[in-house]
Amino acid sequence: MAANNFQIPGIILHSTPIPELRAMIGEVIEEKLSNFRQPSETPPGTHKDYISRKEVCDLLQISTATLFYWTKDGTLKGYRIGSRVLYKTAEVEAALTEIACTKNKRRRA
């Protein structure tokens, strides 16, 4: 046995320079992480077709009570699947209407 090696059953300690040890550990970690990477279901920049109530509330910055009333009065259309209520992203975006800014504009008689 060499003077710079120490061996225990199942464990081998070896004097390796720190930069080389870091490179070896980095390679192992990169290999293991590559097994966990899943391709995303939707490419970046695209929207899902249906979004949940919470996502609609976050998007519009409203409460769930407001969303309930907007669904009830027809402002937004919800789709029930079992106990879940989903909304079409396109319909939520279409429900947003632009308002004309009349501040500092002269009215014509």
Secondary structure as UniProt FT lines:
FT   TURN            3..4
FT   STRAND          5..8
FT   TURN            9..10
FT   STRAND          11..14
FT   HELIX           18..36
FT   TURN            44..45
FT   STRAND          50..52
FT   HELIX           53..60
FT   HELIX           64..72
FT   TURN            73..74
FT   STRAND          78..81
FT   TURN            82..83
FT   STRAND          84..88
FT   HELIX           89..95
FT   TURN            103..104
//
